[in-house]
Amino acid sequence: MSATTRPTPTRRPARVLLGLTMVAGLVAGTIAAAPAAQAADNPYERGPAPTNASVEAARGPYATSSVNVSSLVATGFGGGVIYYPTTTADGTFGAVAISPGFTAYWSSLDWLGPRLASQGFVVFGIETNTTLDQPDSRGRQLLAALDYLVNRSSVRSRVDASRLAVAGHSMGGGGSLAAARSRPDLKAAIPLAPWHTTKSWSTLRVPTLIIGGESDSVAPVATHSEPFYASISAAPEKAYLELNNASHFFPQVSNTPMAKQMISWLKRFVDNDTRYTQFLCPGPGGLAIEEYRNTCPI
């Protein structure tokens, strides 16, 4: 910074000085109150401001634990694993239920559990009733899993029942679309390489992020992800991420571009944390990204 010349101070009458002191005090009080007011407006905006490094990290700021859910106690779905932040200092957390795809088990996606939970979410990776269940059945199972999570699970006291989301891979991704369409009070949906015979989702009202793979030959983006995205007209926000040269099975291995967008979408719409808008609008770029579309401003 360049140096500046300060004028010689002049003495002011005591009355003027008193008035200036009162004004300064009011201004300082307003500035000091602003962060508290902001926190009161959104108690789920937690932690330091996010950066590319913090959202791309393999683990977020929260220590996590997990608990298995047996199929014997599950109703309407096949059990699974719940991952959750261990701290009780931040109160309750939003939650997301995730379904695997056709013939697959939760173990095919289980890297997502601790990764998302460490960013401040309760994550329920479910098993389906059978590995051959179709998308609409998987959608119903996702909703049944959320109901179990908030009403019966051993971690229900950690879950905010008003802030729930769904996600899934392949037929599980199609299931997440079906679940979001049938339960419009969900806060977010994230279909991954989604497969479904239904192509129009015009009545879906949940903020939806679809992630597809450019080289997917099982659920080609031209006949699945792209028309799904284009058909969504009632949701307040939507986005479409296509990963460069990715096959249908890209969610089954640790995938930072996918995880970054999932975390940002959940933070923005489950936690209403607008600090994560920077990662959604205008959106990601780089060699890993084939295409990105959205409805900015988000």
PATOR-743128 format. One record per residue (C-alpha): residue number from 1; residue in three letters; x, y, z. Coordinates in Angstrom, 3 decimals, decimal comma, m for minus. Layout:
BEGIN
migu num:NUM	residuo:ala	c1:X	c2:Y	c3:Z
...
This chain:
BEGIN
migu num:1	residuo:met	c1:0,000	c2:0,000	c3:0,000
migu num:2	residuo:ser	c1:1,237	c2:3,523	c3:m0,748
migu num:3	residuo:ala	c1:1,809	c2:5,967	c3:2,094
migu num:4	residuo:thr	c1:m0,732	c2:8,751	c3:2,618
migu num:5	residuo:thr	c1:m0,354	c2:12,104	c3:4,310
migu num:6	residuo:arg	c1:m2,592	c2:12,537	c3:7,316
migu num:7	residuo:pro	c1:m4,001	c2:16,038	c3:7,868
migu num:8	residuo:thr	c1:m3,252	c2:17,780	c3:11,123
migu num:9	residuo:pro	c1:m6,149	c2:17,028	c3:13,465
migu num:10	residuo:thr	c1:m8,297	c2:19,903	c3:14,639
migu num:11	residuo:arg	c1:m10,029	c2:20,118	c3:18,002
migu num:12	residuo:arg	c1:m13,765	c2:19,524	c3:17,882
migu num:13	residuo:pro	c1:m16,318	c2:20,772	c3:20,379
migu num:14	residuo:ala	c1:m17,171	c2:18,209	c3:23,076
migu num:15	residuo:arg	c1:m20,795	c2:17,919	c3:21,839
migu num:16	residuo:val	c1:m19,622	c2:16,989	c3:18,338
migu num:17	residuo:leu	c1:m17,161	c2:14,455	c3:19,725
migu num:18	residuo:leu	c1:m19,930	c2:12,878	c3:21,827
migu num:19	residuo:gly	c1:m22,155	c2:12,579	c3:18,771
migu num:20	residuo:leu	c1:m19,378	c2:11,008	c3:16,718
migu num:21	residuo:thr	c1:m18,650	c2:8,538	c3:19,501
migu num:22	residuo:met	c1:m22,300	c2:7,466	c3:19,632
migu num:23	residuo:val	c1:m22,445	c2:7,014	c3:15,842
migu num:24	residuo:ala	c1:m19,218	c2:5,021	c3:15,855
migu num:25	residuo:gly	c1:m20,605	c2:2,822	c3:18,597
migu num:26	residuo:leu	c1:m23,794	c2:2,163	c3:16,642
migu num:27	residuo:val	c1:m21,831	c2:1,307	c3:13,487
migu num:28	residuo:ala	c1:m19,516	c2:m1,007	c3:15,397
migu num:29	residuo:gly	c1:m22,501	c2:m2,674	c3:17,033
migu num:30	residuo:thr	c1:m24,116	c2:m3,219	c3:13,638
migu num:31	residuo:ile	c1:m20,945	c2:m4,759	c3:12,223
migu num:32	residuo:ala	c1:m20,470	c2:m6,970	c3:15,261
migu num:33	residuo:ala	c1:m24,073	c2:m8,159	c3:15,097
migu num:34	residuo:ala	c1:m23,960	c2:m9,105	c3:11,410
migu num:35	residuo:pro	c1:m22,259	c2:m12,529	c3:11,748
migu num:36	residuo:ala	c1:m24,548	c2:m13,471	c3:14,640
migu num:37	residuo:ala	c1:m27,592	c2:m12,471	c3:12,630
migu num:38	residuo:gln	c1:m26,338	c2:m14,493	c3:9,676
migu num:39	residuo:ala	c1:m25,741	c2:m17,519	c3:11,904
migu num:40	residuo:ala	c1:m29,237	c2:m17,164	c3:13,310
migu num:41	residuo:asp	c1:m30,640	c2:m17,066	c3:9,779
migu num:42	residuo:asn	c1:m28,871	c2:m20,309	c3:8,860
migu num:43	residuo:pro	c1:m27,627	c2:m22,413	c3:11,777
migu num:44	residuo:tyr	c1:m26,435	c2:m25,095	c3:9,318
migu num:45	residuo:glu	c1:m23,711	c2:m22,895	c3:7,828
migu num:46	residuo:arg	c1:m20,906	c2:m24,415	c3:9,826
migu num:47	residuo:gly	c1:m17,152	c2:m24,278	c3:9,808
migu num:48	residuo:pro	c1:m14,727	c2:m22,090	c3:7,876
migu num:49	residuo:ala	c1:m15,430	c2:m20,891	c3:4,364
migu num:50	residuo:pro	c1:m15,043	c2:m23,794	c3:1,912
migu num:51	residuo:thr	c1:m12,205	c2:m23,945	c3:m0,600
migu num:52	residuo:asn	c1:m11,466	c2:m26,182	c3:m3,557
migu num:53	residuo:ala	c1:m9,039	c2:m28,089	c3:m1,362
migu num:54	residuo:ser	c1:m11,559	c2:m28,610	c3:1,461
migu num:55	residuo:val	c1:m14,332	c2:m29,838	c3:m0,855
migu num:56	residuo:glu	c1:m11,994	c2:m32,092	c3:m2,837
migu num:57	residuo:ala	c1:m10,395	c2:m33,634	c3:0,256
migu num:58	residuo:ala	c1:m10,824	c2:m37,358	c3:0,812
migu num:59	residuo:arg	c1:m12,000	c2:m36,547	c3:4,352
migu num:60	residuo:gly	c1:m13,773	c2:m33,470	c3:5,638
migu num:61	residuo:pro	c1:m13,534	c2:m31,816	c3:9,073
migu num:62	residuo:tyr	c1:m15,805	c2:m34,252	c3:10,962
migu num:63	residuo:ala	c1:m14,686	c2:m37,505	c3:12,566
migu num:64	residuo:thr	c1:m17,150	c2:m40,242	c3:11,647
migu num:65	residuo:ser	c1:m18,394	c2:m43,603	c3:12,791
migu num:66	residuo:ser	c1:m20,791	c2:m46,156	c3:11,328
migu num:67	residuo:val	c1:m23,446	c2:m48,614	c3:12,373
migu num:68	residuo:asn	c1:m24,778	c2:m51,626	c3:10,488
migu num:69	residuo:val	c1:m28,520	c2:m52,079	c3:9,979
migu num:70	residuo:ser	c1:m29,626	c2:m55,680	c3:9,645
migu num:71	residuo:ser	c1:m32,219	c2:m56,694	c3:7,092
migu num:72	residuo:leu	c1:m34,047	c2:m58,302	c3:10,027
migu num:73	residuo:val	c1:m34,913	c2:m54,890	c3:11,506
migu num:74	residuo:ala	c1:m35,362	c2:m53,021	c3:8,223
migu num:75	residuo:thr	c1:m38,872	c2:m52,556	c3:6,890
migu num:76	residuo:gly	c1:m39,302	c2:m52,005	c3:3,163
migu num:77	residuo:phe	c1:m35,601	c2:m52,194	c3:2,286
migu num:78	residuo:gly	c1:m32,721	c2:m54,592	c3:2,825
migu num:79	residuo:gly	c1:m30,689	c2:m52,972	c3:5,596
migu num:80	residuo:gly	c1:m27,373	c2:m51,226	c3:5,059
migu num:81	residuo:val	c1:m24,786	c2:m49,046	c3:6,785
migu num:82	residuo:ile	c1:m25,273	c2:m45,635	c3:8,415
migu num:83	residuo:tyr	c1:m22,305	c2:m43,254	c3:8,577
migu num:84	residuo:tyr	c1:m22,488	c2:m40,196	c3:10,809
migu num:85	residuo:pro	c1:m20,384	c2:m37,408	c3:12,350
migu num:86	residuo:thr	c1:m19,418	c2:m38,358	c3:15,897
migu num:87	residuo:thr	c1:m19,618	c2:m34,854	c3:17,351
migu num:88	residuo:thr	c1:m22,685	c2:m33,725	c3:19,249
migu num:89	residuo:ala	c1:m21,568	c2:m30,092	c3:19,382
migu num:90	residuo:asp	c1:m23,276	c2:m29,143	c3:16,108
migu num:91	residuo:gly	c1:m26,662	c2:m30,628	c3:16,906
migu num:92	residuo:thr	c1:m28,453	c2:m32,506	c3:14,147
migu num:93	residuo:phe	c1:m27,365	c2:m33,073	c3:10,552
migu num:94	residuo:gly	c1:m29,089	c2:m33,433	c3:7,226
migu num:95	residuo:ala	c1:m29,162	c2:m36,947	c3:5,791
migu num:96	residuo:val	c1:m28,941	c2:m38,700	c3:2,433
migu num:97	residuo:ala	c1:m29,957	c2:m42,272	c3:1,564
migu num:98	residuo:ile	c1:m28,055	c2:m43,886	c3:m1,326
migu num:99	residuo:ser	c1:m29,023	c2:m46,963	c3:m3,358
migu num:100	residuo:pro	c1:m26,642	c2:m49,191	c3:m5,325
migu num:101	residuo:gly	c1:m27,436	c2:m50,302	c3:m8,857
migu num:102	residuo:phe	c1:m28,788	c2:m53,419	c3:m10,554
migu num:103	residuo:thr	c1:m27,134	c2:m56,621	c3:m9,230
migu num:104	residuo:ala	c1:m24,897	c2:m54,519	c3:m6,941
migu num:105	residuo:tyr	c1:m24,517	c2:m54,199	c3:m3,192
migu num:106	residuo:trp	c1:m23,761	c2:m51,133	c3:m1,077
migu num:107	residuo:ser	c1:m20,126	c2:m52,244	c3:m0,943
migu num:108	residuo:ser	c1:m19,823	c2:m51,085	c3:m4,561
migu num:109	residuo:leu	c1:m20,299	c2:m47,486	c3:m3,384
migu num:110	residuo:asp	c1:m19,170	c2:m47,617	c3:0,215
migu num:111	residuo:trp	c1:m16,290	c2:m45,154	c3:m0,243
migu num:112	residuo:leu	c1:m18,983	c2:m42,470	c3:m0,418
migu num:113	residuo:gly	c1:m20,219	c2:m43,127	c3:3,139
migu num:114	residuo:pro	c1:m17,345	c2:m41,733	c3:5,198
migu num:115	residuo:arg	c1:m16,476	c2:m39,137	c3:2,570
migu num:116	residuo:leu	c1:m19,890	c2:m37,474	c3:2,687
migu num:117	residuo:ala	c1:m20,371	c2:m38,005	c3:6,427
migu num:118	residuo:ser	c1:m17,049	c2:m36,292	c3:7,172
migu num:119	residuo:gln	c1:m18,430	c2:m33,170	c3:5,501
migu num:120	residuo:gly	c1:m21,335	c2:m33,025	c3:7,949
migu num:121	residuo:phe	c1:m24,074	c2:m35,406	c3:6,790
migu num:122	residuo:val	c1:m25,645	c2:m38,625	c3:7,984
migu num:123	residuo:val	c1:m25,314	c2:m41,096	c3:5,112
migu num:124	residuo:phe	c1:m27,397	c2:m44,250	c3:4,789
migu num:125	residuo:gly	c1:m25,978	c2:m46,647	c3:2,228
migu num:126	residuo:ile	c1:m28,768	c2:m49,145	c3:1,730
migu num:127	residuo:glu	c1:m29,026	c2:m52,712	c3:0,567
migu num:128	residuo:thr	c1:m32,030	c2:m53,413	c3:m1,635
migu num:129	residuo:asn	c1:m34,544	c2:m56,182	c3:m1,019
migu num:130	residuo:thr	c1:m33,052	c2:m58,054	c3:m3,969
migu num:131	residuo:thr	c1:m30,228	c2:m57,095	c3:m6,275
migu num:132	residuo:leu	c1:m32,633	c2:m57,350	c3:m9,229
migu num:133	residuo:asp	c1:m35,073	c2:m54,683	c3:m7,951
migu num:134	residuo:gln	c1:m36,185	c2:m52,173	c3:m10,575
migu num:135	residuo:pro	c1:m35,819	c2:m48,364	c3:m10,249
migu num:136	residuo:asp	c1:m39,278	c2:m47,579	c3:m8,873
migu num:137	residuo:ser	c1:m38,856	c2:m50,255	c3:m6,218
migu num:138	residuo:arg	c1:m35,470	c2:m48,813	c3:m5,313
migu num:139	residuo:gly	c1:m37,094	c2:m45,390	c3:m4,999
migu num:140	residuo:arg	c1:m39,625	c2:m46,729	c3:m2,510
migu num:141	residuo:gln	c1:m36,815	c2:m48,440	c3:m0,620
migu num:142	residuo:leu	c1:m34,847	c2:m45,189	c3:m0,398
migu num:143	residuo:leu	c1:m37,853	c2:m43,500	c3:1,184
migu num:144	residuo:ala	c1:m38,398	c2:m46,428	c3:3,555
migu num:145	residuo:ala	c1:m34,744	c2:m46,162	c3:4,567
migu num:146	residuo:leu	c1:m35,126	c2:m42,449	c3:5,318
migu num:147	residuo:asp	c1:m38,212	c2:m43,189	c3:7,400
migu num:148	residuo:tyr	c1:m36,268	c2:m45,808	c3:9,353
migu num:149	residuo:leu	c1:m33,340	c2:m43,418	c3:9,764
migu num:150	residuo:val	c1:m35,369	c2:m40,618	c3:11,350
migu num:151	residuo:asn	c1:m37,835	c2:m42,731	c3:13,340
migu num:152	residuo:arg	c1:m36,175	c2:m45,967	c3:14,432
migu num:153	residuo:ser	c1:m32,426	c2:m45,949	c3:13,873
migu num:154	residuo:ser	c1:m29,904	c2:m45,776	c3:16,709
migu num:155	residuo:val	c1:m28,663	c2:m42,415	c3:15,341
migu num:156	residuo:arg	c1:m32,072	c2:m40,809	c3:14,882
migu num:157	residuo:ser	c1:m31,256	c2:m38,118	c3:17,451
migu num:158	residuo:arg	c1:m28,485	c2:m36,898	c3:15,135
migu num:159	residuo:val	c1:m30,754	c2:m36,500	c3:12,095
migu num:160	residuo:asp	c1:m32,800	c2:m33,454	c3:11,118
migu num:161	residuo:ala	c1:m35,949	c2:m35,001	c3:9,657
migu num:162	residuo:ser	c1:m36,707	c2:m31,801	c3:7,742
migu num:163	residuo:arg	c1:m33,453	c2:m31,972	c3:5,739
migu num:164	residuo:leu	c1:m33,333	c2:m35,213	c3:3,766
migu num:165	residuo:ala	c1:m31,994	c2:m36,216	c3:0,350
migu num:166	residuo:val	c1:m31,656	c2:m39,250	c3:m1,924
migu num:167	residuo:ala	c1:m29,026	c2:m40,511	c3:m4,343
migu num:168	residuo:gly	c1:m28,217	c2:m43,698	c3:m6,195
migu num:169	residuo:his	c1:m26,285	c2:m45,368	c3:m8,969
migu num:170	residuo:ser	c1:m27,730	c2:m46,798	c3:m12,191
migu num:171	residuo:met	c1:m31,152	c2:m48,257	c3:m11,329
migu num:172	residuo:gly	c1:m30,554	c2:m46,743	c3:m7,911
migu num:173	residuo:gly	c1:m30,127	c2:m43,408	c3:m9,679
migu num:174	residuo:gly	c1:m33,417	c2:m43,979	c3:m11,471
migu num:175	residuo:gly	c1:m34,825	c2:m44,849	c3:m8,069
migu num:176	residuo:ser	c1:m33,636	c2:m41,538	c3:m6,639
migu num:177	residuo:leu	c1:m35,547	c2:m39,721	c3:m9,394
migu num:178	residuo:ala	c1:m38,681	c2:m41,721	c3:m8,562
migu num:179	residuo:ala	c1:m38,256	c2:m41,085	c3:m4,838
migu num:180	residuo:ala	c1:m37,823	c2:m37,348	c3:m5,363
migu num:181	residuo:arg	c1:m40,862	c2:m37,169	c3:m7,612
migu num:182	residuo:ser	c1:m43,063	c2:m38,916	c3:m5,033
migu num:183	residuo:arg	c1:m41,740	c2:m36,969	c3:m2,019
migu num:184	residuo:pro	c1:m41,353	c2:m33,322	c3:m3,055
migu num:185	residuo:asp	c1:m40,347	c2:m32,145	c3:0,420
migu num:186	residuo:leu	c1:m36,932	c2:m33,758	c3:m0,022
migu num:187	residuo:lys	c1:m34,179	c2:m31,169	c3:m0,196
migu num:188	residuo:ala	c1:m32,017	c2:m32,745	c3:m2,912
migu num:189	residuo:ala	c1:m31,649	c2:m35,672	c3:m5,317
migu num:190	residuo:ile	c1:m28,416	c2:m36,858	c3:m6,949
migu num:191	residuo:pro	c1:m28,823	c2:m39,614	c3:m9,571
migu num:192	residuo:leu	c1:m25,481	c2:m41,128	c3:m10,663
migu num:193	residuo:ala	c1:m25,399	c2:m42,665	c3:m14,158
migu num:194	residuo:pro	c1:m29,171	c2:m43,067	c3:m13,750
migu num:195	residuo:trp	c1:m31,144	c2:m45,723	c3:m15,631
migu num:196	residuo:his	c1:m34,912	c2:m45,650	c3:m16,005
migu num:197	residuo:thr	c1:m37,428	c2:m46,458	c3:m18,730
migu num:198	residuo:thr	c1:m39,341	c2:m43,261	c3:m17,862
migu num:199	residuo:lys	c1:m37,763	c2:m40,352	c3:m19,721
migu num:200	residuo:ser	c1:m39,882	c2:m37,408	c3:m18,559
migu num:201	residuo:trp	c1:m39,575	c2:m36,057	c3:m15,015
migu num:202	residuo:ser	c1:m41,498	c2:m32,849	c3:m15,549
migu num:203	residuo:thr	c1:m43,330	c2:m33,103	c3:m12,215
migu num:204	residuo:leu	c1:m40,185	c2:m33,568	c3:m10,133
migu num:205	residuo:arg	c1:m39,885	c2:m30,580	c3:m7,759
migu num:206	residuo:val	c1:m36,701	c2:m31,395	c3:m5,823
migu num:207	residuo:pro	c1:m33,363	c2:m29,682	c3:m6,638
migu num:208	residuo:thr	c1:m31,649	c2:m32,360	c3:m8,723
migu num:209	residuo:leu	c1:m28,032	c2:m32,888	c3:m9,774
migu num:210	residuo:ile	c1:m27,575	c2:m35,592	c3:m12,429
migu num:211	residuo:ile	c1:m24,070	c2:m36,952	c3:m12,999
migu num:212	residuo:gly	c1:m23,438	c2:m39,031	c3:m16,114
migu num:213	residuo:gly	c1:m20,473	c2:m40,651	c3:m17,831
migu num:214	residuo:glu	c1:m19,515	c2:m39,754	c3:m21,397
migu num:215	residuo:ser	c1:m18,637	c2:m43,369	c3:m22,281
migu num:216	residuo:asp	c1:m21,518	c2:m45,061	c3:m20,455
migu num:217	residuo:ser	c1:m22,800	c2:m47,922	c3:m22,632
migu num:218	residuo:val	c1:m25,280	c2:m49,267	c3:m20,043
migu num:219	residuo:ala	c1:m27,225	c2:m46,040	c3:m19,485
migu num:220	residuo:pro	c1:m25,960	c2:m43,840	c3:m22,329
migu num:221	residuo:val	c1:m26,262	c2:m40,168	c3:m21,457
migu num:222	residuo:ala	c1:m28,008	c2:m39,477	c3:m24,779
migu num:223	residuo:thr	c1:m30,947	c2:m41,700	c3:m23,795
migu num:224	residuo:his	c1:m30,873	c2:m41,359	c3:m20,005
migu num:225	residuo:ser	c1:m29,073	c2:m38,562	c3:m18,133
migu num:226	residuo:glu	c1:m29,503	c2:m35,856	c3:m20,778
migu num:227	residuo:pro	c1:m33,236	c2:m36,348	c3:m21,464
migu num:228	residuo:phe	c1:m33,855	c2:m36,771	c3:m17,732
migu num:229	residuo:tyr	c1:m32,179	c2:m33,424	c3:m17,096
migu num:230	residuo:ala	c1:m33,935	c2:m31,689	c3:m19,977
migu num:231	residuo:ser	c1:m37,350	c2:m32,906	c3:m18,819
migu num:232	residuo:ile	c1:m37,066	c2:m31,522	c3:m15,280
migu num:233	residuo:ser	c1:m39,075	c2:m28,311	c3:m15,438
migu num:234	residuo:ala	c1:m40,755	c2:m27,966	c3:m12,033
migu num:235	residuo:ala	c1:m37,667	c2:m28,162	c3:m9,798
migu num:236	residuo:pro	c1:m36,362	c2:m24,809	c3:m8,557
migu num:237	residuo:glu	c1:m32,791	c2:m25,774	c3:m9,487
migu num:238	residuo:lys	c1:m31,109	c2:m28,497	c3:m11,510
migu num:239	residuo:ala	c1:m27,647	c2:m29,303	c3:m12,845
migu num:240	residuo:tyr	c1:m26,071	c2:m31,849	c3:m15,160
migu num:241	residuo:leu	c1:m22,446	c2:m32,955	c3:m14,896
migu num:242	residuo:glu	c1:m20,942	c2:m35,258	c3:m17,520
migu num:243	residuo:leu	c1:m17,584	c2:m36,799	c3:m16,694
migu num:244	residuo:asn	c1:m15,057	c2:m37,078	c3:m19,500
migu num:245	residuo:asn	c1:m14,571	c2:m40,623	c3:m20,837
migu num:246	residuo:ala	c1:m16,298	c2:m42,124	c3:m17,785
migu num:247	residuo:ser	c1:m17,987	c2:m45,512	c3:m18,032
migu num:248	residuo:his	c1:m21,219	c2:m46,557	c3:m16,352
migu num:249	residuo:phe	c1:m19,262	c2:m47,662	c3:m13,317
migu num:250	residuo:phe	c1:m17,514	c2:m44,396	c3:m12,450
migu num:251	residuo:pro	c1:m19,266	c2:m44,114	c3:m9,030
migu num:252	residuo:gln	c1:m17,805	c2:m47,446	c3:m7,901
migu num:253	residuo:val	c1:m14,312	c2:m46,073	c3:m7,336
migu num:254	residuo:ser	c1:m13,212	c2:m42,977	c3:m5,452
migu num:255	residuo:asn	c1:m14,031	c2:m40,079	c3:m7,771
migu num:256	residuo:thr	c1:m13,122	c2:m36,557	c3:m6,659
migu num:257	residuo:pro	c1:m14,993	c2:m34,531	c3:m9,350
migu num:258	residuo:met	c1:m18,174	c2:m36,492	c3:m8,584
migu num:259	residuo:ala	c1:m17,751	c2:m36,229	c3:m4,805
migu num:260	residuo:lys	c1:m17,007	c2:m32,496	c3:m5,003
migu num:261	residuo:gln	c1:m20,254	c2:m31,779	c3:m6,825
migu num:262	residuo:met	c1:m22,255	c2:m34,094	c3:m4,567
migu num:263	residuo:ile	c1:m20,909	c2:m32,396	c3:m1,437
migu num:264	residuo:ser	c1:m21,535	c2:m28,941	c3:m2,877
migu num:265	residuo:trp	c1:m25,095	c2:m29,832	c3:m3,937
migu num:266	residuo:leu	c1:m25,930	c2:m31,307	c3:m0,545
migu num:267	residuo:lys	c1:m24,372	c2:m28,360	c3:1,282
migu num:268	residuo:arg	c1:m26,269	c2:m25,877	c3:m0,856
migu num:269	residuo:phe	c1:m29,695	c2:m27,506	c3:m0,755
migu num:270	residuo:val	c1:m29,754	c2:m29,678	c3:2,384
migu num:271	residuo:asp	c1:m27,840	c2:m27,182	c3:4,547
migu num:272	residuo:asn	c1:m28,862	c2:m24,076	c3:2,550
migu num:273	residuo:asp	c1:m25,215	c2:m23,020	c3:2,725
migu num:274	residuo:thr	c1:m24,756	c2:m20,480	c3:m0,068
migu num:275	residuo:arg	c1:m20,984	c2:m20,492	c3:0,398
migu num:276	residuo:tyr	c1:m20,978	c2:m23,614	c3:m1,801
migu num:277	residuo:thr	c1:m22,681	c2:m21,876	c3:m4,721
migu num:278	residuo:gln	c1:m19,210	c2:m21,018	c3:m6,047
migu num:279	residuo:phe	c1:m18,680	c2:m24,712	c3:m6,916
migu num:280	residuo:leu	c1:m22,044	c2:m25,026	c3:m8,682
migu num:281	residuo:cys	c1:m22,346	c2:m21,767	c3:m10,567
migu num:282	residuo:pro	c1:m20,810	c2:m21,364	c3:m13,085
migu num:283	residuo:gly	c1:m19,574	c2:m24,854	c3:m12,229
migu num:284	residuo:pro	c1:m16,564	c2:m27,144	c3:m12,557
migu num:285	residuo:gly	c1:m14,102	c2:m27,303	c3:m15,407
migu num:286	residuo:gly	c1:m10,918	c2:m29,130	c3:m16,328
migu num:287	residuo:leu	c1:m9,936	c2:m32,291	c3:m18,149
migu num:288	residuo:ala	c1:m12,202	c2:m34,520	c3:m16,042
migu num:289	residuo:ile	c1:m15,337	c2:m32,627	c3:m17,112
migu num:290	residuo:glu	c1:m16,915	c2:m33,269	c3:m20,499
migu num:291	residuo:glu	c1:m19,905	c2:m30,995	c3:m19,972
migu num:292	residuo:tyr	c1:m21,700	c2:m29,053	c3:m17,260
migu num:293	residuo:arg	c1:m25,121	c2:m27,412	c3:m17,421
migu num:294	residuo:asn	c1:m27,101	c2:m25,692	c3:m14,696
migu num:295	residuo:thr	c1:m29,773	c2:m23,138	c3:m13,945
migu num:296	residuo:cys	c1:m27,576	c2:m20,380	c3:m12,507
migu num:297	residuo:pro	c1:m28,010	c2:m18,433	c3:m10,350
migu num:298	residuo:ile	c1:m28,281	c2:m21,193	c3:m7,766
